[in-house]
Amino acid sequence: MVKGRSLMKGKIDILMVIEGEIATTHLIEHMLSACRSYGVVYRKKFLSELTIADIRKTTIPLFVRSGDPSLRLWIEKLQNANHPYIYYIDDNFWKIEGDSPIAKYYQHPLIRHTLEIAVSSAHRVLTNSDLLAEFLFQFNEKIEILPSFFDFSLLQPTRKIELDELRIGFAGSPSRADDLDIIKPVISPLLQAYPQVVFEFIGAAPNDLELNDRIRFFPHTADYAGFLHFKQERQWSIGLAPLIDNASNRCKTNNKYREYSACGLPGVYSDMPPYQRSIAQGETGVLSPNTSDAWYSAISRLIEDKTLRESIAAKAYDDVFKKHSVAHVATIWSEHFVQVHQHMKRRKISPLRTNRLRSYVMTRFLQFESLWVRAATVYSQGGIRLLVHKLINRIKFAFSRSDSL
């Protein structure tokens, strides 16, 4: 807990640096907003738009999940100025598997190299998973495991409507299709056994799944609040959270448990570390081994027992609100920001400077590395036609920007 607000009479300036808008960055923003009562103020910048003027001597840079090669130049500048930074990571990108665009991107050696430099050079590395912390320890011993969170203010009041169907759903990013293949074999048998059941997928669906009036798909949206509102509007009776058992997934957070529970849904979750550490079996959720028989049994149990569904939903909501609400977790996160702020006050920090010639050469070199990685990723997905289209647009963007470094 933060030891009194007197420690934070001065403002703690956090500069959140991201590569793109994703659910994680939206959640971090809501966490930083909740830290305001403890003296924390934050700004947000895209890595591609970052300038020296953005980083004052009192600024604490917070890089979120960034692996773009251009980050290495900023790390060098910060090190030369004796200026600490924080790095946040919530996925084990070194162990990511598959051939999705995001997997291909993080599998590239140049991205792995940047990630290792970013983690090893950080004054403090923040994560939410003890298993991920154990892995990161090889690069940096200053790892902090902070509680994951959910901002209940993002939800909207909903009115329950009596439906003539029982909706079972999944909501997530398009990269989750391979995980959903776990439940693909049970969909048809469940639809045959329970005529009132329909399946709905938001953002991702099992590979090659044929859609019909009882198997529905809705596209992914980058607006996280809108994503949650739509999920609420669908009025699901059961939420699904399958995870392939691999090293990367074992290091994930319990995000689906937090989201489903906050939305008042009972969930069926893969019996794996992200959920094993959070869920009381049969009380706040149902843990299922990754076999078709187990998933069929777990889902059918909830379909048939409305009382159990309601009991799990109520207990899970209370559990997540108590342990993961931003109002509660903000006190813990703020304490770490205060510690870094106090450390910086004792440290001789110089203004960030740059050698314009070296900066120009390094910027262009790292831009080329970034282009190379993205080109390789795009080529693996869509061949030469998609590559040429994307590469031309990227080059135009990169060289149209004025040199801000």
LINJO-V623665 format. One line per field, one symbol per residue. burial: I if it has 9 or more other ideal C-beta (glycine too) atoms within 8 Angstrom, else O. A space follows every 50 residues. Layout:
BEGIN
burial=???
END
This chain:
BEGIN
burial=OIOOIOIIOOOIIIIIIIIOOIIIIIIIIIIIIIIIOIIIIIIOIIIOOI OIOIIOOOIIIIIIIIIIIIIIIIIIIIIIIOIIIIIIIIIIIOIIOOOI IOIIIIOIOIIIOIIIIIIOIIOIIIIIIOIIIOIIIOOIOOIIOIOIII IIOOIOOOOOOOOOOIIIIIIOIOIIIIIIIIIIOIIOIIIOOIOOIIII IIIIIIIOIOOOOOIIIOOIOOOIOOIIIIIIOIIIIIIIIIIIOOOIII IIOIIIIIIIIIIOIIIIIIIIIIIIOIIOOOIIIIIIOIOOOIIIIIII IIIOOOOIIIIIIOIIIOIIIOOIIIOIIIIIIIIIIIOIIIIIOOOOOI OIIIOOOOIIOIIOOIIOIIIIIIIIIIIOOOOOOIIOOIIOOIIOOIOO OOOOI
END
